[in-house]
Amino acid sequence: MSAGKAPGKHGGYAKGRLRREQIVSAAAEVYADVGYHGASVREIAKRAGISHVGLLYYFPDREALLTAVLERRDEEDRAHVAPKDSSPQAAVQYLVDLADHNARRHGMVDLYVRLAAEAITEDHPAHGYFQAHYATTRAYVRRALGELAEQGALRDGVEAESAAVAFVALMDGLQVQWLTSPHEVDMAKVLGSFVQQLLREPSA
């Protein structure tokens, strides 16, 4: 292949990536508006400014597109928020910081809440994703709290397993309340307060 054709090839790849991103963004908007089951591929294509056939070239079925939307959400989380170090304190603070980050992503939080509610049925295409997501998040929190317990940093009576379940439940419940009353609910503040309730008072 001649050197003169490389830019066109790379340009084609870039154009394809851009088009995929446009489709994923449009799908996220439609899912947030009407849910996954209420979304049509034709409406998503219309919002993305592409034909129905053109959309199917990039995403051959609705499940592939839904997967891309959920993967986009996870990638954005990793890109904007990360633990500052490997300590259990940093692991827990990461989730508090993530709640603060989500307060600036109304559309994605709205989409997450709607899909999570829809996906409780086993036949929903996102059921497996959310099942794995919750299991992974609970394990992440449980591990961090377990390490804090080993350090003697948790209050008496706090059990890592149940506290991890409560932590994840609070995270998701706060998102629902924040969506309905964004000016009255500070997700990061409430989540941070809950963490403090789990920890021993620092020694004087």
N, C-alpha and C positions, 0 to 999 in steps of 0.2 A: 504494500500500500504506500502511495506516495505521501510525502510530508504535507503536501498541500491539502490533503483530504482530512487530516486529523482534526483541524478546528471545527469543520462541519460535523464530524462525528461527535466530538465532545459537546458541541453546541446542541446537537440532537439529544444527547443524554441529559443535559441541563434543562432543556425544554420539557423533556419527559418528566423529570423530577418535579419541575414547577407545576406541570399539569396535574400530577398526582397530588401535590400539596393543595392545589386549588380544589380538587374533588374531595379530599379528606376534610378540608375546612367547610365546604358546602354541606357535606354529610353531617358533620358535627352540628351545624346550625339547624338542619332539618330535624335531626334526632332530638335536639333540645326543644324544638317547637312542637313536634307531634309524637315523639317517642319512636322507637325502632319499628314497631309493628305498623305505625301509622305513616311511616316514611315510604315514599315511592322512589325508585331509581330514576324515573323520569323527572321528578321534582328536583332531585339532587343534581342531575345533569343540567337542568335548566338554570339552577343557581350557580353552577360552576361555569356556565357559558360554554357547554359542550353538548354534543348530541348524545342521545341514549346509547347508540352503537359505540360512539367514541368512549363513553364512560366504561362500557363493558370491555373495551380493549385493555384498559388499565386494571379494572376490577371485574373479573368474570362472574362474580355472584355477590349477593348482598352480604353474606357472611364474611367474605374477604374484605369488603369495605368497612364493615363494623370492626373487624380485627384491627385494621389500619387506624381507625379513629381511636380505639383504646390504646394502641401502641403509641400513638402520638401523645396522648395524655401522660403516659408513663415517661416518655422521653423528655417531655417538658419539665416534669417534676425533677428528674435527675439533672437536667441542665441548669435549673435555676436554684435548686436547694440541695445541699449535700452535708452530711455530718462533718464537723470541723476536725474530728479525730476519731480514734477507734474506741474511745471510752464509752461505758454505758450511759453516762450523763449526756454525752454528745448524741448518742443514738436516740434518746428520748427527746432531747431538744430539737433534733432534726424534724420530728413530727410536729412539734409546736411551731417551728419555723415554716413548715409546709402549710399549716393552717393559716398562717399569716400571708404566705404567698398566694394561697387560694382565694383570699379575700380580694384579690385583684384580678381574679379570673371567673367572673360571674357566669359566663357562658359555659365554661368547662365544668364548673361545679354543678350547674343546672343539669347539664347532660349526664354527668356521673350519677346524680341522685335519681334521675328519671330511669336510666338504664339499670341501676342497681335494683330499683323496685320492680321493673319489668322482668329482670333476670332471675327472680326467685323460682320461676317454673323451670323444670329440668329440660324442657324442650326449647327454651330460648337459646339462641346462638351465643349469647354472652354469659350463660349460666356457668360454664366451666371457667371462664375468665374470672368472674367475681368469686367463685368458690376458691380458686387458687389465690386470688388477691387477698381475701380475708384470712385464709390460712397462713399465708406468708407474713401478713402484717401482724397477726396475733403472735406468731412465732418470734418475730422481730422484737416486739414489745416484751414478750415473756422472757426472752433471752436477756434483754437489757435490764429488766427488773430483777431477774434472778441474779445477775452479776452485782447489782446494787445491794441485794439482800446479803450476798456473800461478803460484801464490804461493810455490812452492818448499817447501811444507809437507809433502809426502809423502816417505817414505823412498825411497832409490834402489831401483829394481827393482819398485816398486809400480806396476802398470798399472791405470788407472781402470776399464776395461771388465771385466776378470776379477775385480778386487777388488769391484766392484759385485755381480756374480753371487754371489761368495762371501758377501758381506754379507747378501744376501737369503736365501740358503740357510741361513746361520747363524741368522737371525731365525726362520725356520720350524722348523728343526731344534731350536732351543732350546724352542720352544713344545711340541713333542712330548715332549721330555725333562722339561720342567717339569710337564706334565700327569701323567706317570708318577711323578715324584719331586719334588713341589712344594717340599719342605723342603730339598732338596739342590741345586737348580738356581736360581741367581739370574740371570734372563734379562738384566736391565739391566746387571748387573755384568760378565757375560761379554761382552756386546755392546760395552760401553764399553771393555773391555780390548782387544778386537779392533781397535777404532778407534785406540787408542793405538799398537798395533803397526804401523799404517799410517802414522803421523805421525812426522816427524823429532823428535828431542829438541829442546826449546827451547834457544836459544842462551843461554849463561851471561851 
